[in-house]
Structures are given as C-alpha cells and as structure tokens.
Amino acid sequence: MDEEPKKYLYVLTHGVEAPHRSASPFFLATTAALMDHEAVMVFTITASSLLKRGVAETLKVKPDGQGETLKFFIDQAREAGVKFYVCAPSLDLVGCRVEDLIEIDGVVGGTALNEMAAAADVVISF
C-alpha cells in the first residue's frame, strides 16, 4: 500500500541577513516534493528578501562564501514542484513589491497562513 501524500508547510522568517539559514528550508522542501508530498514554502518577515530578483544569484549560503548560490537551491525546489508564497506585509518590510520578486505562486496574509498551517500535516519554521 502506498502512503497517502502529506502536506508540508515550511515557514521562513530569515532573509539575506542570514544566508547560512537559507538553503536548508529549500533542501527539505525539495526532498518532501521528491517524496511525492505537497511542499509549500511561505516567506515572511525578512525572508521575502530571498526572492527579490537578482538576490539568489549572488547569495552564497556557506559562511565562508564558498559553495552554491541560493539560486541553485531555489531552482531545485521549483523543479521538484515546491510552491512559494509570500506574506503580504513582509513585502513592505523588505522594501519591495510583488513585481520585484522571482516567480511565486501567490501572496498570502495572516488568515491564509493560519489556514495553511491548520491544513498541513507538518509545519516547520526557520
């Protein structure tokens, strides 16, 4: 018997100020999607800054500035089918508009985020 797909919700709260914290959520969401589970990432507080156009190509995730850029992890997640949502109030916090972001699946507010968390089988916050 195949296991029923689970819903994973990853809530990211740290942005460009903490690049060393940025790769793991994408990696875990990608893994969940590749396991045929639903994987959704919500970017709030300063995490929305990770999705600004041009940022991922220049942001190295290792503290020593070596290794892959964040774009590598974002591309893997997108290819695996991970969905990206941005918290509306966080856009103002990081000084950007939806038009300034890479492709996302939607913009959510507090009510939608709470509903997503209530419907998820697993919620992980970074």
Backbone torsions as a table, in degrees:
resi	resn	phi	psi	omega
1	MET	NA	133.9	176.9
2	ASP	-81.7	142.3	177.3
3	GLU	-74.4	140.9	176.6
4	GLU	-64.0	135.8	178.0
5	PRO	-59.1	142.0	178.2
6	LYS	-101.6	160.2	176.3
7	LYS	-105.0	119.4	178.2
8	TYR	-107.6	130.3	176.4
9	LEU	-118.8	122.1	177.9
10	TYR	-109.7	121.4	-179.7
11	VAL	-107.7	117.1	-178.9
12	LEU	-103.6	132.9	-179.4
13	THR	-120.2	-9.6	-178.1
14	HIS	-108.7	140.2	-177.0
15	GLY	-115.7	-140.4	-174.5
16	VAL	-63.0	-18.6	178.8
17	GLU	-72.5	-12.9	-179.0
18	ALA	-137.7	64.5	-174.9
19	PRO	-58.9	-28.7	-179.7
20	HIS	-66.6	-15.6	178.7
21	ARG	-96.6	1.1	-170.5
22	SER	-88.5	-30.9	-172.8
23	ALA	-75.9	-40.6	-174.4
24	SER	-56.7	-44.7	179.2
25	PRO	-60.8	-40.2	178.0
26	PHE	-65.8	-41.6	179.8
27	PHE	-61.8	-47.2	-179.0
28	LEU	-66.8	-40.5	177.5
29	ALA	-63.9	-40.3	177.1
30	THR	-61.5	-44.9	179.1
31	THR	-59.6	-45.3	178.9
32	ALA	-60.6	-44.3	179.6
33	ALA	-63.6	-40.3	179.2
34	LEU	-69.3	-18.2	175.2
35	MET	-89.0	11.7	179.6
36	ASP	67.2	29.5	172.8
37	HIS	-102.1	159.5	175.2
38	GLU	-79.7	126.1	-179.1
39	ALA	-124.3	123.6	-179.0
40	VAL	-127.2	136.4	175.9
41	MET	-116.1	132.3	175.0
42	VAL	-116.9	128.0	-177.7
43	PHE	-104.1	119.4	-178.6
44	THR	-136.0	174.4	-174.7
45	ILE	51.1	-122.9	-177.6
46	THR	-90.1	-2.9	-179.2
47	ALA	-63.3	-24.5	177.9
48	SER	-58.9	-26.8	179.3
49	SER	-62.6	-23.0	179.0
50	LEU	-67.9	-21.5	-176.3
51	LEU	-99.4	4.2	175.9
52	LYS	-65.6	138.0	177.7
53	ARG	-54.6	134.2	176.6
54	GLY	89.4	-17.8	-177.2
55	VAL	-73.1	-48.6	-173.9
56	ALA	-61.7	-29.5	-179.7
57	GLU	-71.2	-22.1	-175.9
58	THR	-109.3	-12.6	-174.9
59	LEU	-87.8	112.9	175.6
60	LYS	-88.5	137.1	-173.4
61	VAL	-89.3	-19.0	178.5
62	LYS	-85.6	142.0	-178.4
63	PRO	-56.9	-29.0	-179.1
64	ASP	-85.3	3.5	178.3
65	GLY	77.9	8.4	179.5
66	GLN	-96.3	176.2	174.3
67	GLY	82.1	-161.7	-174.2
68	GLU	-73.9	155.2	171.3
69	THR	-84.8	165.8	177.9
70	LEU	-62.1	-30.2	-179.9
71	LYS	-56.9	-37.4	178.0
72	PHE	-56.1	-46.4	-178.1
73	PHE	-72.7	-37.1	176.6
74	ILE	-63.6	-45.9	-179.8
75	ASP	-61.0	-41.6	177.5
76	GLN	-61.1	-44.1	-179.2
77	ALA	-62.7	-46.1	-179.5
78	ARG	-62.2	-43.9	179.6
79	GLU	-62.7	-31.0	-179.8
80	ALA	-81.2	-12.0	178.3
81	GLY	100.5	13.8	177.7
82	VAL	-68.3	138.2	178.5
83	LYS	-99.2	142.0	-178.7
84	PHE	-115.2	127.9	174.8
85	TYR	-127.1	144.8	179.9
86	VAL	-115.6	136.4	176.2
87	CYS	-74.3	123.9	-174.6
88	ALA	-54.1	-50.0	-178.0
89	PRO	-62.8	-25.0	-178.7
90	SER	-70.0	-23.6	178.8
91	LEU	-61.4	-44.2	178.0
92	ASP	-64.0	-38.0	-179.8
93	LEU	-59.8	-38.7	-178.9
94	VAL	-98.0	7.6	173.5
95	GLY	69.0	43.3	176.2
96	CYS	-144.3	171.1	178.7
97	ARG	-116.7	167.6	178.7
98	VAL	-55.7	-37.3	-179.0
99	GLU	-63.7	-19.9	-179.2
100	ASP	-84.2	-7.3	-173.8
101	LEU	-95.8	160.4	169.1
102	ILE	-67.2	176.7	-179.5
103	GLU	-60.7	128.1	176.4
104	ILE	-125.4	169.9	-179.2
105	ASP	-96.7	-9.1	176.9
106	GLY	163.8	171.8	177.6
107	VAL	-117.4	133.4	-177.7
108	VAL	-125.7	160.0	174.0
109	GLY	-115.4	-169.1	-176.6
110	GLY	-61.0	-42.8	-179.5
111	THR	-61.9	-47.5	-179.4
112	ALA	-63.5	-40.7	179.4
113	LEU	-63.8	-42.5	177.3
114	ASN	-62.9	-39.7	177.8
115	GLU	-66.3	-39.5	177.8
116	MET	-62.6	-42.7	179.8
117	ALA	-65.7	-40.3	-179.8
118	ALA	-66.3	-32.1	-178.4
119	ALA	-84.9	-15.3	-176.4
120	ALA	-77.4	149.2	172.5
121	ASP	-81.3	-32.1	-177.2
122	VAL	-137.8	131.4	174.6
123	VAL	-122.7	126.0	178.7
124	ILE	-125.1	132.5	-177.6
125	SER	-116.2	139.8	177.8
126	PHE	-123.2	NA	NA
